[in-house]
Amino acid sequence: MKLTDIAANLLQHQRSTPDLIADALRQAILYGVFAEGQSLRQDEIATQFGVSRIPVREALRQLEVEGLVTFFPNRGAVVTVLSIAEVQEIVEIRIALETTALQYAIPNQSQTCWATAERILVETDQATDFNRWAELNWEFHSTLYTPADRPRLLSMIRMLHINVDRYVRLQLKQTNYQEHSQQEHYRLLEYCQQQDAKGAIEGLKRHIGDAGKELVGYLRQLRD
């Protein structure tokens, strides 16, 4: 897949130019089209989209806020490189924020919420593309958290998912962790359906913690 392919798909939807470019670049980073540490040359990106450098720079600034892009003096924008320590910290923050979201959400979850979550898990079981699997993973978690009615909290959680998502996709491509993760997803959904807040929160802690350990171990092997 190339950046132009992603852009062509997104052009089907009416959005402002900087937002469209940001969406395309975000997907390109998550899909591995751009590797960590790779320079993002504004003139080349502008040429591919047929625009000036101004909307490209605005798009890159959006991705900088999301933690996907870093600007360096005399070098410009590059795809952010997260250290293993930073990935570990993100995992720890995720545990704190996501268990809080789930605690607020469980009393407000409904049959519709659980049915949607189950449908996502069934689709995940059938998914053969690791990029789609990663997208469904977020859809499942956000479905369970949304009834918390804490939009700022959910936005913070989403940002953390985006920060490490590209590494998770690489991990999924190289390992067989999906099956274990899916088992934990189904258990988490059962706790929610039973309105067992304690079981759900403990299960979520283990789920994020186990996934974090797997990811950190994978990155250590990758960078040694």
N, C-alpha and C positions, 0 to 999 in steps of 0.2 A: 504494500500500500504506500502511496505517495501523498505528499501534502496537497497536490492538485486534486487527487481523488477525493480526499476529505472535504476540501473546499467546494467541489462540485456538488457533493451531497448536501452540504449545508446551505448552498445557494438556493435550494428549493424552498427555504423558509425565509420569510421577510424579517430581516433584522438590520440594525444599524451596522455600518461597515466595520467599525472597531470591534463590536461584539461578535460579528461573524468571523473576523480574523482571529480573535481571541479563542473562539470555540474551535476553529480549525487547528490552531497551534496547540491548544490544550490536548485535543485528541491525538495530534501528531506526537506529542511528548508522551502521553499515556500509552500509545500504541508502539512506542519505540522507534518511530521514524526519526526522531531526534534523540540522541543519546545524552546521558548526563555529561555536563561539561562542554557540550557542543555549542559553538557560536551560532547565534541567530542573526544573520546579516539582514538588516532592515531593507537595504536596497534590493536584495535578491527576493525577499518575501514580497515586497511591494510590486516587483515585476511579475511575480507569479499570480498575484491577485489583480493586477492591472490598476493599481491605485498609487497615490503618493505615499511618502514615508510617514506622513502625519498620522493616519489611522493605524498604521502598523505600530508606531511607537506607543499610541494609546493602548492598543491591544497588549503589547508587551508589558506595559505598566500594570494592566489588569492582572496578568499572570505573575508579575512580581509580587503583588499583594497576596496572591494565592500561594506563594512560595515555590512556584515552578520555574521562575526565571530570576536571575540575579544580574544586576548591572555593575560593570567594573569600569573604572576610569581608563580611557584610552583603549578599551577592548570592546565595550558595548555589552549587549545582552548575551548571556549564555544560559543553558539549561542548568538549573540548580543541582548541585551535588550534595546529597545528604550524607553526613558521616554516620557510622554505625551508632555512635552515642546519640546523635540527633534522632535516628529512627527509634532507638530504645525509649527516648524521652517522649516521642510522639505516642508510642504504644501506651506508656504510663498515663499520659494525659487523656488518651482515648478511654481508658478504663474508667477514669474518674468522671469524665463528662457523659459517656454513654450509659453507665450504670445510673447516673443521676437522671438522665432523660427517660430511661426505662422505668425507673421508680415512679416518676410523675405520670408516665404514659399508661401503665397497667390498669389503674382504676378506670381509665377512660377508653380502653380498647373495647371494640365491639366485634360481633360476629363477622361483620363486613371486613374489618381490619384483619382478622385471623384468616378469613377466606382468601383475601388478597395475598397475604403472606404465604399461605399454602400454595396458591397458584404460582407464585414466584419460585418457590422451592421445586415444584414439579417441572417448571420450565428450566430451572438450573440443572436438574437431573438430566435433562435432554440436551443441554447445551454442549456443543463440541468445540466451540471457539473460546479460548481463554479470555479474550477481550470481552465477549458477551457475558461470560461467567462473572467477571469482575464487576460489570455493570449491574448484573442481577444481584450480586452480593450487597451492593449499596442499596438497591431498591428494597431488598428484604429488611435490612436494618432500619432504613428510614421509615418503612411502613409501620414497624413496631414502635418507633420513637415519636412519630408525628402526633399521635393523640396526647402527648404531653403538653401540647399547645405552648411550646417554648421556641419560637422561631429563631431567636438569636442563638440559643443553645444548639439547635439543629444546624444552623449555618456554621457555627464553629466546628461541630463534629464533621460536617461535610468537607470543610477546608482541610481537616486533618486526614481524612480519607484520600483526598486528592493528592496531598503531599507525598503519601507513600504508595499510592495506587500503581504507579509505573513499576515500582520494585516488586509489588505483589504480582503483577502480571508476568514479569520475568520469572518469578518464582514458580507460578502456576505452569508456565511453559516448560519448566525444567524438572518439576517434581510431581508427586502424586498426592498432594495434600488435600485436594478437593473433596475426596470421599470422607475423610475425617471431619473436615469443616462442615460438610453437609449434615453429617450425623449430629453434630453439635447444634446446627441450625434447627433441625427438627425437634431436638430436646428443648431448646429455648422456646420454640413455638408452643410446645405442650405445656410448659410452665406458665406461659402467658394465658393460654386457654383455661388453665385451672385456677387462674388468678393467684398463683403462688409467687408473690413478689420476691420472697427470700430466695427461693430456688432459682427464679429467673435471673436475679442479680448475680448470684454466685455462679450460675452457668455462664452468664455473659462475661464475668471476670475471667473465668477459665478460658473461654473461647478466644477472647482478645489476647490474653496472656500467652496461650499456646501458639496462636498464629504469630504473635510477636517474636517468640523464641525461635520458631521455624524460620521466620524472615531474617532475623539477626544472624542466625547460623548460616543461612544461605548466602547472605551478603559477605560474611567473613570468608567463606570458601571462595566466593567470586573475586574478592579483592586481594586474597593472599598471593 
